[in-house]
Amino acid sequence: MKKLIFIFLVFLNSCSLFQSDIESVTDFLPRDTDLPGWMRTSFPEEFSASAISKYKQEYRYIGARRVSICYYNSLHNQEDKVLVEVIKFDSILKSYGFFSKLASAFYFKPSTRVELYEKDFAIALRGDIVIFAQPLSNSGNFAEILKKLVDVSLSYIGEFYNQESLPGSISILDNEYKSSLIYTDGQNPAIQLDRVFMKTWKHKDITIDVFFSERQNNDEVMLIFNKLLQNGYTLAETQNPKVAFVKPKQRGYNFIAVRDKWIYGCIDAPSISYANEILEILKSRISLYERPR
């Protein structure tokens, strides 16, 4: 009996260790043996909970659950130093939002499996995990080593990540114009709205930022809409959907519309008529995702 209890306790302890290993992301960092000509200059560090803000204050509010970092130096030039971060997020939307902000100057398809390699940074997204590598000096060309570091991390991650898909409603913003689809979990100051998808469109040879946000219900939508009216937006002469706009100084019109559980609109439209065209396009696409009545 005692032997059985001992085996059971060992089994529980093994399960606990396994769960801890899965929860940690430190093992996804490259080792010295992975990088000919480069080596770690420190032990990896891992941060979670409130400790994340001690590493980087801005990471505290982006939904990062765990952050592991390590520094690497070239054996040929001690000035060549690179930092790698592996970040595990609360959800795929938050990891996608972080990736899309860092990669916003480049075109990429909306996906939870995507990589971007540049001469001054490399970044990859796998579900709820982001790998980010950047040089800490200006002494050379880092493109090759940055790609190598990220690729090694990807090989360690394998399939150990949240494999949910992005919401299908992101197709609302499909457009032939090659700009990235951005997701912002925090508030976008231009439209005073959080949890929003945004993309640049080209419509009638004019580029314009369009956006939408899907909320829990119409009550939440109207609460946000009425707050915007109190904060400077003007109600347009329309009833369905409800539309409001604001005209910042020396810029075009910012329009926002609400319908059912959706908030959508455009930023810096050159005219009211042009904005109305954009709103009509968005409304027709959103109608495909509205709840059955």
Beta strands, then each sheet from edge to edge (+ up, - down):
strand 1: 38-40
strand 2: 45-48
strand 3: 64-74
strand 4: 81-89
strand 5: 113-117
strand 6: 122-126
strand 7: 129-135
strand 8: 182-184
strand 9: 196-203
strand 10: 206-214
strand 11: 234-235
strand 12: 242-246
strand 13: 253-259
strand 14: 262-269
sheet 1: 1+ 3- 2+
sheet 2: 1+ 3- 4+ 7- 6+ 5-
sheet 3: 8+ 9- 10+ 14- 13+ 12- 11+
end
